Amino acid sequence: MNVTQFNNNTYPTPNTAPQFSVTWQYPQGPATQPVHAFPNIKIDGQGKLFPTTINRIRSIPVDVEWTYGLGSTAAKTSDITGMAAANVNTNVAIDMFLDADMNSAQSTTSSKYEIMVWLATIGAATQPIGLAQGSVATEVINGTTFNLYFGQNSQKQYVLTWSAATPVEKFIGDIAPLVSKVGQLGLPESPSSSVYLGYMGLGSEALWTPQEVTFDVSYLSMDVKT
């Protein structure tokens, strides 16, 4: 995996990341642990912003523009169909971790809950946990329809995945309703409004591909407002 680095540490705003690209290629992993890596940009809010309880969150504005393509250079536009035909298996996702314990909420492995927002699903092997059981809810954010899937991963974490019905390469919207709604659905072991959000990042789950692919994020702004 090769991640381009932004070396001069000059960020336009506290909530805006520099452009970054990731080129990767992995063989297929076991069905119980198909994700090799999650290269991502995360909000550095530990000690200031995180952890914070769901019921204190007013909004989670996200503004992102990305492309995905075959090869080692950034694509101008994404060819999702072509990548799937080439057996590329990956996604573009916002990842959040939550727990009733404020310290566990800041850990990607110790937290009880994981909420994901998939902006794209690429390849037949890329499936949200709980897909076989069907969607349990639907929400529309600024014109993008998200379907919610629910289940447990191999680490026994409860995973709630909001998956976009169609890929969206440029997304602008407030995803706070996707976080607050999961506690209102009456699902078994769904997080309550008093649990802590301790981690949020945007990136790509790298499952497997027989050839190099490049994920490029040309613009990203994220914030959690309480």
PyMOL commands that set and color helices and strands:
alter all, ss='L'
color gray80, all
select helices_A, chain A and resi 54-56+80-85+104-106+131-133+176-184
alter helices_A, ss='H'
color red, helices_A
select strands_A, chain A and resi 2-3+16-17+20-24+40-42+52-53+61-70+89-99+113-122+137-141+144-152+158-164+170-174+196-203+206-208+213-222
alter strands_A, ss='S'
color yellow, strands_A
deselect
rebuild
show_as cartoon
